[in-house]
């Protein structure tokens, strides 16, 4: 796409609405496509696109007419995408914390044997998807309560291999269900089903 004319940028800096319209018409699609390609959310991409042009209008006096306007615009869009990501993470963590609290309340109100059966079944369904060698190591660590050295001796592998496979298993569980996984494991620990798991 051909870059905007320098004269248009100068007019834009002077507050000319027609210059704003020209810049918007030329770049809004490009900014939206760039934003959407990263964030994969149409509504948020539209909001960010509008915010980009609102911001450059508010800061139009700071624009350097001799710099590459395309790069300047996309840099602003990139920064706004990162800000949106951070907000999404904060919101997701907040929602997760509410879900964790609800899970704890629910588990405390249920019979102990129902809680433990449910939680154990849920974790096992995830563990089943692990590669066989990793699954075997993790189950020995979790179910049998063996330490790294004991497992290494039993399977004729190194302690380091055992440690790595256990860490990868726990990371996998967290990756599948986020922070809730950690809470489930802690709840299972409190029931005595997973000693030394974490």
Secondary structure, 3 states (H helix, E strand, C coil): CCCCCHHHHHHHHCCCHHHHHHHHHHHHHHHHHHHHHHHCCHHHHHHHHHHHHHHHHHCHHHCCCCCCHHHHHHHHHHHHHHHHHHHHHHHHHHHHHHHHHHHHHHHHHCCHHHHHHHHHHHHHHHHCCCCHHHHHHHHHHHCCCCCHHHHHHHHCCCHHHHHHHHHHHHHHHHHHHCHHHHHHHHHHHHCCCCCCCC
